[in-house]
Amino acid sequence: MPDGREESVNGYLIDFLRKAEVFIYYVVAVLLSLSAAAAIAYAGVTLWKGLVHWTIAVETLRVLDQLLVVLMLVEILHTIRISIRSHILFAAEPFLVVGLIASIRRVLIISLELTNLTREGRWSPDGASIFHSSMIELGLLVILIPILVLSITLLRRHAPGAKELMESLH
């Protein structure tokens, strides 16, 4: 049977670990916020340069890419906020949303790369292999995106008590 000192030490240790966990969450949240702000600034500068140099068609995909990165960071921040409030890392939905955004972002990047690859009218020596690899990746993403959407939909519909839990956190 444990004595009072051992329970006291365990209590202090658990309290210290809980505080360390929250501190780490805050540090990660600050770094993610700074990253999101930098990505927004970069997207703004890129968009401005595109407008000034009349290359907006080319720069639009780059801006969209950066803004999708920001959305992913914000979704991760949301998950961290929930974890800080509840002291539980339970939410699968934000990670599925991040996966969905990342998949859509990758589709856009591949499309941009393929446009640049075929724009010049001639293939580089490894252009055919790049094209083949890109088509395989696009095919996998086309399968993955509906699976992620279905997973998010099912999770929202059938997660026991998720609505009540989320409402209590907001």
C-alpha positions as CSV (number, residue, x, y, z in Angstrom):
1,M,0.0,0.0,0.0
2,P,1.5,3.3,-1.0
3,D,2.3,5.8,1.7
4,G,1.4,9.5,1.6
5,R,4.8,10.7,0.4
6,E,4.6,8.4,-2.7
7,E,1.1,9.7,-3.6
8,S,2.3,13.3,-3.1
9,V,5.3,12.7,-5.4
10,N,3.1,11.1,-8.0
11,G,0.6,14.1,-7.7
12,Y,3.5,16.6,-8.2
13,L,4.8,14.6,-11.2
14,I,1.4,14.3,-12.9
15,D,0.9,18.1,-12.3
16,F,4.3,18.9,-13.7
17,L,3.7,16.7,-16.8
18,R,0.3,18.3,-17.4
19,K,1.8,21.8,-17.2
20,A,4.7,20.8,-19.5
21,E,2.2,19.4,-22.0
22,V,0.2,22.6,-22.0
23,F,3.4,24.7,-22.3
24,I,4.5,22.6,-25.3
25,Y,1.0,23.0,-26.9
26,Y,1.3,26.8,-26.5
27,V,4.8,26.9,-28.0
28,V,3.7,24.8,-31.0
29,A,0.6,27.0,-31.4
30,V,2.7,30.2,-31.4
31,L,5.1,28.6,-34.0
32,L,2.2,27.5,-36.2
33,S,0.6,30.9,-35.9
34,L,3.9,32.6,-37.0
35,S,4.2,30.1,-39.9
36,A,0.6,30.8,-41.0
37,A,1.2,34.6,-40.8
38,A,4.4,34.2,-42.9
39,A,2.5,32.1,-45.5
40,I,-0.2,34.7,-45.7
41,A,2.4,37.4,-46.2
42,Y,4.2,35.4,-48.8
43,A,0.9,34.8,-50.6
44,G,0.1,38.5,-50.5
45,V,3.5,39.4,-51.9
46,T,3.2,36.8,-54.6
47,L,-0.2,38.0,-55.6
48,W,1.0,41.6,-55.7
49,K,4.0,40.7,-57.9
50,G,1.6,38.8,-60.2
51,L,-0.6,41.9,-60.5
52,V,2.3,44.3,-61.1
53,H,4.0,42.1,-63.7
54,W,0.8,40.9,-65.4
55,T,1.6,37.2,-64.5
56,I,-1.4,36.7,-62.3
57,A,-2.4,33.5,-64.2
58,V,0.8,31.8,-63.2
59,E,1.0,33.3,-59.7
60,T,-2.6,32.3,-58.8
61,L,-1.8,28.7,-58.3
62,R,1.2,29.6,-56.1
63,V,-1.0,31.9,-54.0
64,L,-3.7,29.2,-53.7
65,D,-1.0,26.7,-52.7
66,Q,0.2,29.1,-49.9
67,L,-3.4,29.7,-48.7
68,L,-4.1,26.0,-48.6
69,V,-1.0,25.6,-46.4
70,V,-2.5,28.3,-44.1
71,L,-5.8,26.4,-43.9
72,M,-3.9,23.3,-42.9
73,L,-2.0,25.2,-40.2
74,V,-5.3,26.8,-38.9
75,E,-6.9,23.4,-38.7
76,I,-4.0,22.0,-36.7
77,L,-4.2,25.1,-34.5
78,H,-7.8,24.3,-33.9
79,T,-6.9,20.8,-32.8
80,I,-4.3,22.2,-30.4
81,R,-6.8,24.6,-29.0
82,I,-9.2,21.8,-28.3
83,S,-6.4,19.7,-26.8
84,I,-5.4,22.6,-24.5
85,R,-9.0,23.1,-23.3
86,S,-9.9,19.4,-22.9
87,H,-6.5,18.0,-22.1
88,I,-7.3,15.2,-24.5
89,L,-6.1,14.6,-28.0
90,F,-9.2,13.0,-29.3
91,A,-10.4,14.8,-32.4
92,A,-9.9,12.7,-35.6
93,E,-11.9,15.1,-37.8
94,P,-9.3,18.0,-37.9
95,F,-6.6,15.5,-39.0
96,L,-8.9,14.2,-41.7
97,V,-9.6,17.8,-42.8
98,V,-5.9,18.5,-42.9
99,G,-5.4,15.4,-45.0
100,L,-8.2,16.5,-47.4
101,I,-6.7,20.0,-47.8
102,A,-3.2,18.5,-48.3
103,S,-4.5,16.1,-50.9
104,I,-6.3,18.9,-52.8
105,R,-3.2,21.0,-52.5
106,R,-1.1,18.2,-54.0
107,V,-3.5,17.8,-56.9
108,L,-3.1,21.5,-57.7
109,I,0.7,21.4,-57.4
110,I,0.9,18.3,-59.7
111,S,-1.4,20.1,-62.2
112,L,0.9,23.2,-62.1
113,E,4.0,21.0,-62.6
114,L,2.5,19.1,-65.5
115,T,1.4,22.4,-67.1
116,N,5.0,23.6,-67.0
117,L,6.3,20.3,-68.2
118,T,4.1,20.2,-71.3
119,R,4.1,24.0,-72.0
120,E,7.5,24.0,-73.6
121,G,6.4,21.6,-76.3
122,R,9.3,19.2,-75.9
123,W,9.9,16.6,-73.3
124,S,13.1,16.4,-71.2
125,P,14.8,13.0,-71.2
126,D,13.0,12.1,-67.9
127,G,9.8,14.0,-68.8
128,A,7.9,10.8,-69.6
129,S,8.8,9.2,-66.3
130,I,7.8,12.4,-64.4
131,F,4.5,12.4,-66.3
132,H,3.9,8.7,-65.5
133,S,4.7,9.1,-61.8
134,S,2.5,12.2,-61.6
135,M,-0.4,10.3,-63.2
136,I,-0.1,7.5,-60.7
137,E,0.0,10.0,-57.8
138,L,-3.0,11.9,-59.2
139,G,-4.9,8.6,-59.6
140,L,-4.2,7.7,-55.9
141,L,-5.3,11.2,-54.8
142,V,-8.5,10.9,-56.8
143,I,-9.2,7.8,-54.8
144,L,-8.1,9.3,-51.5
145,I,-10.1,12.5,-51.6
146,P,-13.6,10.9,-51.7
147,I,-12.5,8.5,-49.0
148,L,-11.5,11.4,-46.8
149,V,-14.7,13.3,-47.5
150,L,-16.8,10.1,-46.7
151,S,-14.8,9.6,-43.5
152,I,-15.4,13.2,-42.4
153,T,-19.1,12.9,-43.2
154,L,-19.5,9.6,-41.4
155,L,-17.6,10.9,-38.4
156,R,-19.9,13.9,-38.1
157,R,-23.0,11.8,-38.4
158,H,-22.1,8.9,-36.3
159,A,-19.6,10.0,-33.7
160,P,-21.2,9.4,-30.3
161,G,-21.7,12.7,-28.5
162,A,-19.3,14.6,-30.7
163,K,-21.7,17.5,-31.3
164,E,-22.3,17.9,-27.6
165,L,-18.5,17.7,-26.8
166,M,-17.6,20.2,-29.5
167,E,-20.3,22.6,-28.4
168,S,-19.1,22.4,-24.8
169,L,-15.6,23.3,-26.0
170,H,-16.7,26.4,-28.0
